[in-house]
Amino acid sequence: MKPPYYAVIFTSTQTSQTRGYKQAAQLMEELAQEMPGYLGIEGARNSDGNKQGITVSYWETLKDIARWKAQAEHQGAQRMGKSDWYQNYTVRICKVEREYSFEQ
Amino acid sequence: MKPPYYAVIFTSTQTSQTRGYKQAAQLMEELAQEMPGYLGIEGARNSDGNKQGITVSYWETLKDIARWKAQAEHQGAQRMGKSDWYQNYTVRICKVEREYSFEQ
């Protein structure tokens, strides 16, 4: 992708209540793809320790990010995240200024 | 941390050659902490699929990021990363404009 564009870095640690989490994460990924300005999403979660996870989604503009945050099903998932799934999380809204890649 | 500050999003998939990787990753984390402008680091790697990993390091300025990229041991690790450890990676240099957190 060609900068500038925007990234949302979502770092979290999970609780032991993971009921419904996987399905919701899958659904959110599908719904995000239908949103205007969506550029992509990447995620990883450690299987050990505090099970820290990092999800980064990429967007064309800050407005696209605000629209996704306000999306109805996503709002529901955010409520479930707070009540059940996450011990803690941090959201960072970033402007991607440069990028470069390597491939074998 | 109080924005604005900078984030380096490093996303990668590994090869099957992981010899020396863990020790190097540990050492890089220790060395980064000694660099000027270092604010923190977070990382996660999936244990399944293509073993995608995301590491995000946080810095006060772009100059701090450039200095860390040029650091001698880090340069050595970057060479090992290309020759041995990574199938592919992308580095994104970002300005963190907003952040908010949740904790149970």
Backbone of each chain as ProteinMPNN parsed JSONL, in Angstrom:
{"seq_chain_A": "MKPPYYAVIFTSTQTSQTRGYKQAAQLMEELAQEMPGYLGIEGARNSDGNKQGITVSYWETLKDIARWKAQAEHQGAQRMGKSDWYQNYTVRICKVEREYSFEQ", "coords_chain_A": {"N_chain_A": [[0.855, -1.195, 0.0], [0.385, 2.295, -0.559], [1.849, 4.828, 1.208], [0.67, 8.134, 2.236], [-1.419, 6.419, 4.597], [-3.773, 5.026, 6.969], [-3.394, 3.367, 10.156], [-4.792, 1.185, 12.568], [-3.744, 0.185, 15.567], [-4.351, -2.431, 17.6], [-3.867, -3.628, 20.65], [-4.024, -6.292, 22.957], [-4.856, -8.152, 25.965], [-6.268, -11.272, 26.776], [-9.154, -12.422, 28.648], [-10.158, -15.364, 30.52], [-12.561, -16.002, 29.516], [-13.607, -16.933, 26.637], [-15.743, -17.443, 25.115], [-17.625, -17.261, 22.201], [-15.837, -15.574, 21.053], [-14.077, -16.214, 18.857], [-15.82, -16.598, 16.656], [-16.943, -14.056, 16.541], [-14.665, -12.498, 15.976], [-14.005, -13.432, 13.457], [-16.326, -12.688, 12.057], [-16.187, -9.893, 12.35], [-13.917, -9.356, 10.857], [-14.831, -9.996, 8.313], [-16.914, -8.137, 8.027], [-15.539, -5.715, 8.234], [-14.133, -5.695, 5.87], [-16.056, -4.928, 4.073], [-16.392, -2.292, 4.489], [-16.124, 1.221, 3.6], [-12.985, 2.445, 2.46], [-11.437, 0.499, 3.621], [-8.383, -1.237, 3.872], [-6.939, -3.46, 4.683], [-6.108, -6.172, 7.009], [-4.263, -7.484, 9.762], [-3.248, -9.975, 12.046], [-2.023, -11.326, 15.179], [-1.503, -13.648, 17.834], [-0.079, -14.491, 20.911], [0.503, -17.782, 22.126], [1.279, -18.429, 24.581], [2.128, -17.338, 27.973], [0.741, -14.182, 28.812], [-1.009, -14.272, 26.775], [-0.934, -12.231, 24.865], [-2.209, -10.226, 22.251], [-2.023, -8.784, 18.971], [-3.652, -6.787, 16.721], [-3.746, -5.284, 13.608], [-5.385, -2.974, 11.671], [-5.914, -1.484, 8.46], [-6.523, 1.602, 6.836], [-7.944, 4.026, 4.563], [-8.57, 6.698, 5.346], [-8.996, 8.841, 8.294], [-11.658, 9.241, 8.749], [-12.831, 6.928, 7.709], [-12.013, 5.104, 9.641], [-13.372, 6.063, 11.897], [-15.991, 5.583, 11.075], [-16.043, 2.796, 10.94], [-15.609, 2.196, 13.624], [-18.042, 3.007, 14.63], [-19.833, 1.28, 13.492], [-22.68, -0.891, 13.552], [-22.736, -3.783, 14.286], [-20.097, -4.0, 15.001], [-19.984, -2.29, 17.178], [-21.473, -3.802, 18.982], [-19.718, -5.966, 19.286], [-17.587, -4.63, 20.458], [-18.707, -4.018, 22.939], [-19.031, -6.61, 23.986], [-16.363, -7.298, 24.085], [-15.401, -5.668, 26.139], [-16.977, -6.515, 28.308], [-16.547, -9.262, 28.469], [-14.322, -10.563, 26.931], [-11.778, -9.275, 26.982], [-9.035, -8.606, 29.078], [-7.554, -6.32, 29.156], [-7.026, -3.586, 26.887], [-5.419, -1.628, 24.307], [-5.901, 0.977, 22.023], [-4.496, 2.364, 19.178], [-4.368, 5.046, 17.005], [-2.956, 5.647, 13.966], [-0.892, 7.369, 11.591], [0.395, 6.108, 8.694], [3.523, 6.628, 7.511], [5.72, 5.763, 6.053], [6.65, 2.821, 4.229], [8.228, -0.364, 3.777], [9.222, -3.433, 2.197], [10.305, -6.874, 2.395], [11.055, -9.827, 0.616], [11.747, -13.279, 0.335]], "CA_chain_A": [[0.0, 0.0, 0.0], [1.216, 3.475, -0.745], [1.578, 5.867, 2.212], [0.117, 7.952, 3.572], [-2.732, 5.84, 4.914], [-3.895, 4.963, 8.428], [-3.377, 2.06, 10.814], [-5.301, 1.077, 13.936], [-3.041, -0.875, 16.289], [-5.173, -2.881, 18.724], [-3.133, -4.613, 21.454], [-4.941, -6.756, 24.0], [-4.706, -9.452, 26.61], [-7.593, -11.873, 26.902], [-9.583, -13.087, 29.881], [-10.363, -16.796, 30.242], [-13.889, -16.126, 28.889], [-13.408, -16.738, 25.204], [-16.965, -17.88, 24.432], [-18.129, -16.372, 21.151], [-14.796, -14.658, 20.563], [-13.568, -16.59, 17.53], [-16.85, -16.313, 15.658], [-17.066, -12.602, 16.427], [-13.466, -11.985, 15.313], [-14.161, -13.804, 12.05], [-17.388, -11.844, 11.497], [-15.699, -8.512, 12.28], [-12.992, -9.269, 9.731], [-15.645, -9.983, 7.094], [-17.658, -6.872, 7.948], [-14.579, -4.627, 7.994], [-13.794, -5.715, 4.438], [-17.122, -4.291, 3.3], [-16.466, -0.875, 4.846], [-15.351, 2.1, 2.709], [-11.647, 2.819, 2.914], [-10.725, -0.653, 4.207], [-7.216, -1.634, 3.083], [-6.418, -4.767, 5.074], [-6.025, -6.452, 8.445], [-3.293, -8.509, 10.123], [-3.344, -10.236, 13.475], [-1.232, -12.407, 15.773], [-1.692, -13.775, 19.28], [0.8, -15.454, 21.563], [-0.218, -18.904, 22.72], [1.75, -18.609, 25.956], [2.199, -16.126, 28.802], [-0.535, -13.487, 29.023], [-1.78, -14.371, 25.52], [-1.045, -10.919, 24.231], [-2.526, -10.219, 20.836], [-1.936, -7.513, 18.259], [-4.354, -6.742, 15.443], [-3.586, -3.992, 12.943], [-6.2, -2.792, 10.473], [-5.407, -0.379, 7.641], [-7.642, 2.389, 6.299], [-7.54, 5.175, 3.738], [-8.708, 7.99, 6.042], [-9.463, 8.825, 9.682], [-13.115, 9.141, 8.701], [-13.153, 5.502, 7.531], [-11.801, 4.473, 10.949], [-14.486, 6.485, 12.762], [-17.18, 4.908, 10.577], [-15.947, 1.394, 11.355], [-15.803, 2.144, 15.076], [-19.46, 3.246, 14.927], [-20.658, 0.283, 12.8], [-23.566, -1.483, 14.571], [-22.248, -5.068, 14.813], [-18.8, -3.755, 15.628], [-20.301, -1.733, 18.501], [-21.847, -4.945, 19.814], [-18.5, -6.72, 19.59], [-16.806, -3.821, 21.406], [-19.314, -4.209, 24.269], [-18.657, -7.965, 24.43], [-14.925, -7.25, 24.389], [-15.215, -5.064, 27.467], [-17.646, -7.266, 29.377], [-16.148, -10.67, 28.539], [-13.153, -11.16, 26.289], [-10.468, -8.627, 27.18], [-8.554, -8.128, 30.373], [-7.223, -4.92, 28.861], [-6.59, -3.337, 25.514], [-5.079, -0.262, 23.916], [-6.126, 1.278, 20.609], [-3.681, 3.494, 18.712], [-4.696, 5.493, 15.652], [-1.649, 6.071, 13.442], [-0.706, 7.691, 10.179], [1.552, 5.389, 8.154], [4.267, 7.607, 6.716], [6.644, 5.06, 5.148], [6.676, 1.372, 4.379], [9.059, -1.121, 2.841], [9.019, -4.867, 2.372], [11.32, -7.838, 1.959], [10.534, -11.17, 0.357], [12.791, -14.225, -0.108]], "C_chain_A": [[0.882, 1.233, 0.0], [0.878, 4.522, 0.314], [1.349, 7.22, 1.539], [-1.232, 7.244, 3.574], [-2.743, 5.656, 6.429], [-3.904, 3.532, 8.948], [-4.009, 2.184, 12.191], [-4.587, -0.102, 14.584], [-3.86, -1.206, 17.528], [-4.379, -3.957, 19.461], [-4.002, -5.008, 22.629], [-4.381, -7.963, 24.736], [-6.109, -9.962, 26.917], [-7.88, -12.312, 28.334], [-9.645, -14.586, 29.578], [-11.733, -17.049, 29.614], [-13.789, -15.889, 27.401], [-14.642, -17.155, 24.402], [-17.452, -16.832, 23.412], [-17.056, -15.52, 20.504], [-14.383, -14.955, 19.116], [-14.556, -16.252, 16.417], [-16.973, -14.806, 15.438], [-15.873, -12.016, 15.672], [-13.547, -12.236, 13.808], [-15.197, -12.893, 11.364], [-16.904, -10.401, 11.336], [-14.753, -8.343, 11.093], [-13.779, -9.199, 8.412], [-16.371, -8.65, 6.924], [-16.721, -5.697, 7.647], [-14.259, -4.518, 6.504], [-14.831, -5.019, 3.564], [-17.192, -2.783, 3.541], [-15.671, -0.032, 3.853], [-13.986, 2.412, 3.314], [-10.852, 1.701, 3.544], [-9.563, -1.069, 3.304], [-6.679, -3.011, 3.453], [-6.388, -4.941, 6.574], [-5.006, -7.569, 8.656], [-3.398, -8.736, 11.618], [-2.453, -11.377, 13.913], [-1.535, -12.443, 17.26], [-0.739, -14.831, 19.823], [-0.019, -16.569, 22.192], [0.21, -19.118, 24.174], [1.689, -17.286, 26.73], [0.835, -15.499, 28.991], [-1.39, -13.45, 27.756], [-2.005, -13.009, 24.885], [-1.336, -11.071, 22.745], [-2.365, -8.829, 20.261], [-2.703, -7.671, 16.953], [-4.142, -5.356, 14.861], [-4.497, -3.965, 11.727], [-5.761, -1.506, 9.784], [-6.557, 0.276, 6.892], [-7.132, 3.59, 5.508], [-7.544, 6.489, 4.514], [-9.142, 7.788, 7.494], [-10.99, 8.675, 9.734], [-13.565, 7.681, 8.534], [-13.03, 4.752, 8.858], [-12.951, 4.803, 11.897], [-15.77, 5.757, 12.381], [-17.175, 3.437, 11.008], [-16.151, 1.257, 12.867], [-17.288, 2.235, 15.426], [-20.382, 2.2, 14.298], [-21.405, -0.571, 13.834], [-23.041, -2.81, 15.146], [-20.909, -4.902, 15.523], [-18.99, -3.154, 17.028], [-20.685, -2.851, 19.476], [-20.631, -5.745, 20.239], [-17.633, -5.954, 20.587], [-17.363, -3.969, 22.824], [-18.963, -5.581, 24.835], [-17.183, -8.008, 24.826], [-14.679, -6.724, 25.79], [-15.806, -5.934, 28.576], [-17.026, -8.644, 29.569], [-14.709, -10.975, 28.126], [-11.808, -10.573, 26.697], [-10.2, -8.229, 28.624], [-8.203, -6.643, 30.249], [-6.883, -4.791, 27.375], [-6.215, -1.878, 25.34], [-5.299, -0.13, 22.413], [-5.265, 2.486, 20.257], [-4.033, 3.799, 17.265], [-3.441, 6.165, 15.087], [-1.728, 6.433, 11.971], [0.557, 6.974, 9.693], [2.273, 6.319, 7.193], [5.2, 6.954, 5.701], [6.433, 3.571, 5.297], [7.642, 0.766, 3.383], [8.969, -2.589, 3.201], [10.219, -5.655, 1.89], [10.628, -9.157, 1.678], [11.657, -12.038, -0.186], [12.67, -14.502, -1.597]], "O_chain_A": [[2.003, 1.204, 0.508], [-0.234, 5.049, 0.333], [1.781, 7.433, 0.407], [-2.064, 7.437, 2.688], [-1.811, 6.09, 7.106], [-4.361, 2.61, 8.273], [-3.791, 3.168, 12.896], [-4.799, -1.252, 14.198], [-4.041, -0.36, 18.404], [-4.232, -5.072, 18.961], [-4.65, -4.156, 23.236], [-3.546, -8.699, 24.21], [-7.009, -9.198, 27.266], [-6.964, -12.542, 29.124], [-9.231, -15.022, 28.504], [-12.038, -18.176, 29.222], [-13.878, -14.747, 26.949], [-14.602, -17.217, 23.174], [-17.657, -15.667, 23.751], [-17.318, -14.821, 19.525], [-14.346, -14.061, 18.27], [-14.187, -15.699, 15.381], [-17.09, -14.338, 14.306], [-16.045, -11.14, 14.825], [-13.206, -11.374, 12.998], [-14.98, -12.4, 10.257], [-17.17, -9.76, 10.319], [-14.78, -7.321, 10.408], [-13.43, -8.434, 7.512], [-16.437, -8.103, 5.823], [-17.077, -4.793, 6.89], [-14.133, -3.426, 5.951], [-14.527, -4.575, 2.456], [-17.956, -2.079, 2.882], [-14.664, -0.493, 3.317], [-13.856, 2.616, 4.521], [-9.713, 1.911, 3.962], [-9.746, -1.233, 2.098], [-6.033, -3.663, 2.633], [-6.611, -3.992, 7.326], [-4.895, -8.483, 7.84], [-3.615, -7.792, 12.378], [-2.155, -12.283, 13.135], [-1.791, -11.409, 17.878], [-0.613, -15.921, 19.266], [-1.103, -16.332, 22.725], [-0.412, -19.887, 24.906], [1.257, -16.259, 26.205], [-0.131, -16.198, 29.297], [-2.362, -12.701, 27.669], [-3.102, -12.68, 24.433], [-0.776, -11.937, 22.072], [-2.541, -7.826, 20.954], [-2.431, -8.583, 16.172], [-4.338, -4.357, 15.553], [-4.4, -4.825, 10.852], [-5.299, -0.564, 10.428], [-7.449, -0.401, 6.38], [-6.037, 4.097, 5.751], [-6.633, 7.304, 4.365], [-9.596, 6.709, 7.875], [-11.533, 8.058, 10.651], [-14.55, 7.253, 9.137], [-13.839, 3.875, 9.162], [-13.445, 3.932, 12.612], [-16.547, 5.359, 13.25], [-18.214, 2.906, 11.399], [-16.79, 0.312, 13.329], [-17.743, 1.622, 16.392], [-21.588, 2.225, 14.54], [-20.841, -0.935, 14.866], [-22.915, -2.944, 16.363], [-20.626, -5.575, 16.514], [-18.241, -3.475, 17.951], [-20.278, -2.847, 20.637], [-20.513, -6.154, 21.394], [-17.013, -6.557, 21.463], [-16.604, -4.038, 23.791], [-18.636, -5.708, 26.015], [-16.81, -8.679, 25.789], [-13.858, -7.26, 26.534], [-15.216, -6.074, 29.648], [-16.975, -9.151, 30.69], [-13.961, -11.58, 28.893], [-10.808, -11.289, 26.751], [-11.028, -7.605, 29.288], [-8.517, -5.834, 31.122], [-6.506, -5.758, 26.714], [-6.63, -1.012, 26.11], [-4.931, -1.01, 21.636], [-5.297, 3.505, 20.948], [-4.0, 2.917, 16.407], [-2.931, 7.128, 15.659], [-2.523, 5.877, 11.213], [1.649, 7.202, 10.213], [1.709, 6.747, 6.186], [5.449, 7.505, 4.628], [6.075, 3.1, 6.377], [7.853, 1.297, 2.293], [8.683, -2.952, 4.341], [11.03, -5.18, 1.095], [9.723, -9.561, 2.408], [12.426, -11.611, -1.048], [13.458, -15.271, -2.149]]}, "seq_chain_B": "MKPPYYAVIFTSTQTSQTRGYKQAAQLMEELAQEMPGYLGIEGARNSDGNKQGITVSYWETLKDIARWKAQAEHQGAQRMGKSDWYQNYTVRICKVEREYSFEQ", "coords_chain_B": {"N_chain_B": [[1.201, 6.226, 26.966], [1.779, 9.49, 25.665], [0.404, 10.81, 22.812], [1.676, 13.085, 20.253], [3.687, 10.336, 19.106], [5.967, 7.853, 17.794], [5.511, 4.805, 15.908], [6.813, 1.648, 14.973], [5.705, -0.716, 12.911], [6.212, -4.013, 12.522], [5.668, -6.59, 10.495], [5.716, -10.061, 9.876], [6.467, -13.219, 8.258], [7.774, -16.347, 9.173], [10.6, -18.391, 8.159], [11.489, -21.897, 8.086], [13.884, -22.014, 9.283], [14.933, -21.366, 12.259], [17.066, -21.105, 13.839], [18.962, -19.508, 16.272], [17.252, -17.405, 16.368], [15.499, -16.797, 18.574], [17.245, -16.042, 20.676], [18.441, -13.835, 19.467], [16.221, -12.151, 19.14], [15.54, -11.633, 21.771], [17.91, -10.339, 22.616], [17.856, -8.1, 20.93], [15.627, -6.798, 21.925], [16.545, -6.077, 24.442], [18.679, -4.398, 23.731], [17.385, -2.385, 22.314], [15.992, -1.103, 24.315], [17.957, 0.396, 25.475], [18.391, 2.447, 23.794], [18.227, 5.912, 22.747], [15.135, 7.648, 23.083], [13.528, 5.432, 23.078], [10.411, 3.925, 23.71], [8.889, 1.645, 24.138], [7.943, -1.844, 23.532], [6.044, -4.339, 21.825], [4.907, -7.613, 21.132], [3.634, -10.331, 19.118], [3.013, -13.667, 18.033], [1.543, -15.93, 15.805], [0.865, -19.36, 16.454], [0.036, -21.156, 14.664], [-0.819, -21.918, 11.204], [0.655, -19.702, 8.878], [2.431, -18.783, 10.69], [2.437, -16.037, 11.261], [3.787, -13.019, 12.492], [3.669, -10.091, 14.562], [5.392, -7.278, 15.481], [5.569, -4.4, 17.404], [7.283, -1.477, 17.885], [7.889, 1.427, 19.884], [8.619, 4.882, 19.699], [10.13, 8.087, 20.42], [10.838, 9.966, 18.383], [11.288, 10.289, 14.756], [13.963, 10.31, 14.191], [15.067, 8.82, 16.255], [14.181, 6.306, 15.518], [15.553, 5.922, 13.114], [18.144, 5.847, 14.089], [18.115, 3.528, 15.643], [17.644, 1.653, 13.631], [20.093, 1.749, 12.368], [21.846, 0.793, 14.244], [24.617, -1.181, 15.317], [24.586, -4.051, 16.171], [21.929, -4.517, 15.649], [21.839, -4.157, 12.91], [23.273, -6.418, 12.16], [21.441, -8.378, 12.994], [19.343, -7.782, 11.279], [20.47, -8.549, 8.854], [20.696, -11.33, 9.286], [18.006, -11.879, 9.531], [17.082, -11.495, 6.916], [18.629, -13.389, 5.507], [18.104, -15.81, 6.774], [15.831, -16.06, 8.726], [13.322, -14.911, 8.017], [10.592, -15.334, 5.834], [9.194, -13.361, 4.599], [8.765, -9.84, 5.14], [7.25, -6.784, 6.339], [7.825, -3.395, 6.974], [6.5, -0.713, 8.693], [6.462, 2.713, 9.184], [5.105, 4.824, 11.469], [3.116, 7.581, 12.602], [1.819, 8.027, 15.734], [-1.274, 9.162, 16.455], [-3.5, 9.243, 18.13], [-4.495, 7.683, 21.204], [-6.19, 5.234, 23.208], [-7.26, 3.428, 26.125], [-8.45, 0.408, 27.725], [-9.274, -1.214, 30.738], [-10.064, -4.001, 32.723]], "CA_chain_B": [[2.095, 7.232, 26.373], [0.983, 10.628, 25.209], [0.69, 11.173, 21.423], [2.203, 12.234, 19.194], [4.966, 9.63, 19.144], [6.072, 7.047, 16.58], [5.443, 3.35, 16.017], [7.304, 0.844, 13.86], [4.962, -1.974, 12.822], [7.007, -5.007, 11.786], [4.891, -7.822, 10.311], [6.616, -11.023, 9.232], [6.261, -14.663, 8.36], [9.077, -16.966, 9.375], [10.995, -19.604, 7.448], [11.655, -22.986, 9.06], [15.221, -21.85, 9.894], [14.75, -20.461, 13.386], [18.277, -21.167, 14.656], [19.499, -18.223, 16.713], [16.242, -16.338, 16.312], [14.99, -16.417, 19.898], [18.292, -15.308, 21.39], [18.617, -12.533, 18.823], [15.044, -11.33, 19.43], [15.712, -11.23, 23.176], [18.998, -9.361, 22.663], [17.408, -6.854, 20.278], [14.711, -6.121, 22.842], [17.37, -5.458, 25.485], [19.463, -3.294, 23.157], [16.459, -1.292, 21.961], [15.669, -0.39, 25.562], [19.051, 1.316, 25.825], [18.499, 3.486, 22.76], [17.498, 7.148, 23.056], [13.81, 7.788, 22.495], [12.768, 4.176, 23.15], [9.234, 4.023, 24.581], [8.325, 0.338, 24.469], [7.836, -2.825, 22.44], [5.031, -5.371, 22.03], [4.99, -8.569, 20.04], [2.804, -11.534, 19.161], [3.191, -14.522, 16.849], [0.623, -17.058, 15.736], [1.549, -20.651, 16.519], [-0.46, -21.998, 13.573], [-0.862, -21.317, 9.872], [1.944, -19.257, 8.342], [3.22, -18.248, 11.811], [2.589, -14.591, 11.137], [4.118, -12.296, 13.705], [3.638, -8.631, 14.518], [6.107, -6.606, 16.56], [5.445, -2.948, 17.298], [8.122, -0.724, 18.826], [7.423, 2.815, 20.016], [9.755, 5.798, 19.764], [9.763, 9.506, 20.523], [11.003, 10.709, 17.127], [11.756, 9.545, 13.576], [15.41, 10.207, 14.296], [15.345, 7.684, 17.142], [13.942, 5.092, 14.728], [16.666, 5.809, 12.163], [19.332, 5.488, 14.866], [17.972, 2.111, 16.004], [17.823, 0.86, 12.41], [21.516, 1.757, 12.014], [22.648, 0.267, 15.351], [25.465, -2.246, 14.763], [24.055, -5.408, 16.388], [20.635, -4.587, 14.974], [22.162, -4.369, 11.496], [23.605, -7.834, 12.036], [20.192, -9.146, 13.108], [18.587, -7.543, 10.044], [21.058, -9.406, 7.813], [20.273, -12.704, 9.594], [16.575, -11.951, 9.233], [16.906, -11.647, 5.468], [19.261, -14.604, 4.978], [17.664, -17.049, 7.432], [14.642, -16.216, 9.571], [12.037, -14.421, 7.509], [10.122, -15.571, 4.479], [8.908, -12.003, 4.129], [8.348, -8.905, 6.188], [6.95, -5.4, 5.98], [8.072, -2.422, 8.031], [5.725, 0.517, 8.502], [6.811, 3.781, 10.112], [3.82, 5.5, 11.696], [2.943, 8.592, 13.65], [0.648, 7.717, 16.561], [-1.979, 10.436, 16.632], [-4.421, 9.128, 19.257], [-4.572, 6.358, 21.826], [-7.034, 5.083, 24.391], [-7.098, 2.11, 26.715], [-9.498, -0.15, 28.577], [-8.786, -2.241, 31.647], [-11.137, -4.549, 33.591]], "C_chain_B": [[1.242, 8.315, 25.735], [1.349, 10.975, 23.758], [0.977, 12.677, 21.308], [3.53, 11.568, 19.579], [4.963, 8.693, 17.936], [6.027, 5.546, 16.871], [6.066, 2.731, 14.774], [6.551, -0.484, 13.912], [5.758, -2.913, 11.925], [6.172, -6.285, 11.687], [5.741, -8.789, 9.5], [6.004, -12.415, 9.207], [7.641, -15.296, 8.362], [9.336, -18.084, 8.373], [11.014, -20.744, 8.472], [13.026, -22.927, 9.734], [15.146, -20.869, 11.057], [15.972, -20.455, 14.306], [18.803, -19.773, 14.991], [18.463, -17.118, 16.813], [15.827, -15.848, 17.701], [15.996, -15.586, 20.683], [18.461, -13.907, 20.802], [17.449, -11.603, 19.158], [15.129, -10.772, 20.856], [16.781, -10.128, 23.291], [18.563, -8.033, 22.051], [16.483, -6.071, 21.211], [15.504, -5.402, 23.937], [18.134, -4.246, 24.955], [18.57, -2.104, 22.809], [16.156, -0.43, 23.183], [16.733, 0.627, 25.961], [19.167, 2.484, 24.85], [17.741, 4.742, 23.186], [16.127, 7.155, 22.371], [12.965, 6.53, 22.52], [11.609, 4.314, 24.126], [8.647, 2.672, 24.956], [8.261, -0.578, 23.27], [6.773, -3.852, 22.815], [5.116, -6.333, 20.866], [4.063, -9.743, 20.239], [3.092, -12.339, 17.9], [2.201, -15.67, 16.915], [1.408, -18.366, 15.767], [1.083, -21.564, 15.387], [-0.366, -21.259, 12.24], [0.52, -20.917, 9.394], [2.81, -18.591, 9.405], [3.488, -16.754, 11.654], [2.883, -13.969, 12.497], [4.003, -10.799, 13.484], [4.416, -8.124, 15.724], [5.94, -5.108, 16.341], [6.376, -2.325, 18.334], [7.729, 0.746, 18.748], [8.6, 3.727, 20.338], [9.283, 7.246, 19.834], [9.799, 10.236, 19.187], [11.418, 9.783, 15.975], [13.263, 9.346, 13.62], [15.823, 9.032, 15.188], [15.188, 6.359, 16.394], [15.097, 4.856, 13.759], [17.935, 5.342, 12.877], [19.279, 4.002, 15.239], [18.16, 1.224, 14.767], [19.3, 0.704, 12.071], [22.413, 1.153, 13.09], [23.362, -1.026, 14.912], [24.9, -3.66, 14.938], [22.706, -5.586, 15.671], [20.826, -4.796, 13.469], [22.508, -5.832, 11.237], [22.359, -8.703, 12.069], [19.348, -8.974, 11.843], [19.127, -8.413, 8.904], [20.645, -10.867, 8.012], [18.786, -12.896, 9.256], [16.326, -12.207, 7.761], [17.463, -12.979, 4.966], [18.591, -15.862, 5.517], [16.207, -17.053, 7.915], [13.313, -15.88, 8.923], [11.789, -14.813, 6.064], [9.816, -14.221, 3.829], [8.578, -11.12, 5.324], [8.015, -7.548, 5.591], [7.195, -4.527, 7.198], [7.263, -1.171, 7.716], [6.097, 1.515, 9.593], [5.595, 4.686, 10.245], [3.919, 6.567, 12.777], [1.672, 8.26, 14.432], [-0.041, 9.032, 16.914], [-2.921, 10.421, 17.83], [-4.272, 7.773, 19.889], [-5.554, 6.384, 22.987], [-6.988, 3.637, 24.835], [-8.326, 1.714, 27.511], [-8.841, -1.169, 29.495], [-9.949, -2.683, 32.538], [-11.017, -4.008, 34.998]], "O_chain_B": [[0.112, 8.065, 25.316], [2.478, 11.388, 23.494], [0.565, 13.453, 22.171], [4.366, 12.149, 20.271], [4.033, 8.742, 17.131], [6.447, 5.087, 17.932], [5.876, 3.223, 13.662], [6.734, -1.277, 14.836], [5.954, -2.652, 10.738], [5.988, -6.985, 12.683], [6.409, -8.387, 8.547], [5.141, -12.748, 10.019], [8.551, -14.854, 7.66], [8.401, -18.653, 7.809], [10.59, -20.553, 9.612], [13.3, -23.701, 10.652], [15.282, -19.663, 10.856], [15.939, -19.888, 15.398], [19.055, -18.962, 14.099], [18.76, -16.021, 17.288], [15.805, -14.647, 17.969], [15.651, -14.565, 21.277], [18.605, -12.925, 21.53], [17.65, -10.419, 19.427], [14.83, -9.604, 21.105], [16.58, -9.121, 23.971], [18.865, -6.967, 22.589], [16.546, -4.843, 21.279], [15.184, -4.275, 24.314], [18.231, -3.214, 25.618], [18.962, -0.951, 22.992], [16.076, 0.795, 23.1], [16.459, 1.586, 26.682], [19.958, 3.402, 25.066], [16.739, 4.658, 23.896], [15.988, 6.722, 21.227], [11.827, 6.532, 22.05], [11.801, 4.773, 25.251], [7.978, 2.555, 25.983], [8.492, -0.157, 22.136], [6.621, -4.194, 23.988], [5.369, -5.921, 19.734], [3.739, -10.114, 21.367], [3.376, -11.78, 16.841], [2.04, -16.305, 17.958], [2.484, -18.467, 15.179], [1.665, -22.627, 15.17], [0.106, -20.124, 12.172], [1.461, -21.705, 9.492], [3.793, -17.921, 9.087], [4.598, -16.273, 11.879], [2.3, -14.348, 13.513], [4.208, -10.299, 12.378], [4.126, -8.502, 16.859], [6.144, -4.606, 15.236], [6.267, -2.616, 19.526], [7.299, 1.242, 17.707], [9.465, 3.386, 21.145], [8.193, 7.587, 19.374], [8.908, 11.029, 18.883], [11.84, 8.648, 16.194], [13.777, 8.335, 13.143], [16.802, 8.341, 14.909], [15.953, 5.418, 16.603], [15.564, 3.728, 13.602], [18.703, 4.545, 12.339], [20.29, 3.304, 15.157], [18.772, 0.159, 14.857], [19.721, -0.332, 11.555], [23.617, 1.013, 12.877], [22.776, -1.858, 14.219], [24.751, -4.389, 13.957], [22.394, -6.661, 15.16], [20.063, -5.525, 12.835], [22.095, -6.412, 10.232], [22.222, -9.643, 11.285], [18.71, -9.925, 11.391], [18.363, -8.945, 8.098], [20.292, -11.56, 7.058], [18.379, -13.947, 8.761], [15.479, -13.02, 7.392], [16.859, -13.627, 4.111], [18.51, -16.87, 4.815], [15.437, -17.944, 7.556], [12.292, -16.49, 9.24], [12.646, -14.65, 5.195], [10.139, -13.983, 2.666], [8.165, -11.601, 6.379], [8.443, -7.212, 4.487], [6.817, -4.88, 8.316], [7.334, -0.636, 6.609], [6.05, 1.195, 10.781], [5.114, 5.246, 9.26], [4.696, 6.459, 13.725], [0.581, 8.216, 13.863], [0.531, 9.895, 17.579], [-3.125, 11.449, 18.476], [-3.955, 6.801, 19.203], [-5.73, 7.403, 23.656], [-6.716, 2.734, 24.043], [-9.13, 2.553, 27.915], [-7.95, -1.905, 29.073], [-10.714, -1.86, 33.041], [-11.823, -4.351, 35.862]]}, "name": "protein", "num_of_chains": 2, "seq": "MKPPYYAVIFTSTQTSQTRGYKQAAQLMEELAQEMPGYLGIEGARNSDGNKQGITVSYWETLKDIARWKAQAEHQGAQRMGKSDWYQNYTVRICKVEREYSFEQMKPPYYAVIFTSTQTSQTRGYKQAAQLMEELAQEMPGYLGIEGARNSDGNKQGITVSYWETLKDIARWKAQAEHQGAQRMGKSDWYQNYTVRICKVEREYSFEQ"}
